[in-house]
Amino acid sequence: MSREVLLVTGASGLLGSHIVRRAGGKFELIAAYRSHPVMFPDARCVPLDLADRKSVENLFRTAKPGLVIHTAALADVDYCEDHPDEAWAVNAEGTAYVARACRETGARLVHISTDAVFDGSRGMYAEDDEPRPINIYARTKFEAERRVRETCPESLIVRTAFYGSGLSWRKGLAQWALDRLRSGEPFPMFTDVFFSPIYVGDLVEILFESYRKGLSGIYHVGGRERCSKYEFGMALARTFALDPGNLTPGVLADVPLRAPRPKDISLDVSKITRDLGRPMPTLAEGLRRFRDDQLRM
């Protein structure tokens, strides 16, 4: 019996690479990347230019996926602010091409969005709260959501904020903070910026569980707790038994950033908790799994 074909876009990124690694043996895997070629033992790795409609159409025509997990995006917030046309072409138009190809081939689409679609004025956002993106990156991601809902109304759209260790070309928040903690050099983390972080390994499990249950529509998937970036850094230090003495409290206004940032984009995860019938992981649980996975690498 042939296995279902899973196409993962953004396979060179943190989330995409973890999906590919954890799906080995369960699917016939196609790992699509843009500018950072990757190799996985259980996947066929192929280049994909999301901004090129023909590139997307040709890949779908040859791959014939039954499931698409679309993680690819330009996610550098300041880069997007400085390159709005490119951000729009990849994040909004590229997602529209993927959604259209899914509709035409009958593939199920899981689209990864972001907690940054909200303006951060109050936090603990539920799925039916109105998004108000405040920077170019967030606007393109919100437009991508709109294109997916319009083209593939049965798709699953996941707003999230995840952490972990990915491939070497770009480090996420957790790996960046770990490197700073180990270096002993002073560095700040914000006490006035809040989110609901989830370990990437936990997120991957939830994505596949949601797919198996046939969930559709918008879901917020994050950790059970709201925390500040500074609290996250302190918890990271405790979990890895590192001295947090060089981690200093800072505030968003102290750092000159080209793109505005929302202050509180924590997520209400009641809906996914109810529909999966299990609680989301706590920060401590996620960080322990992150630590244990790093030790096995």
Salt bridges, closest charged atoms under 4 A:
GLU57 OE2 - ARG53 NH1 2.93
GLU57 OE1 - LYS54 NZ 3.81
ASP78 OD1 - ARG261 NH1 2.92
ASP82 OD2 - ARG258 NE 2.45
GLU86 OE2 - ARG34 NH1 3.59
GLU93 OE2 - ARG147 NH2 3.11
ASP129 OD2 - ARG122 NH2 2.59
GLU130 OE1 - ARG132 NH2 3.41
GLU143 OE2 - ARG146 NH2 2.69
GLU143 OE2 - ARG147 NE 2.68
GLU145 OE1 - ARG149 NH1 3.72
GLU145 OE1 - ARG159 NH2 2.74
GLU150 OE2 - ARG146 NH1 3.14
ASP179 OD2 - LYS171 NZ 2.49
ASP192 OD2 - LYS263 NZ 3.19
ASP202 OD1 - ARG289 NH1 2.63
GLU205 OE2 - ARG289 NH2 2.62
GLU209 OE1 - ARG278 NE 3.01
ASP264 OD2 - ARG226 NH2 2.90
ASP275 OD1 - ARG274 NE 2.73
GLU285 OE1 - ARG224 NH2 3.72
ASP292 OD1 - ARG291 NE 3.16
ASP293 OD2 - ARG22 NH2 3.13
ASP293 OD1 - ARG296 NH2 2.37
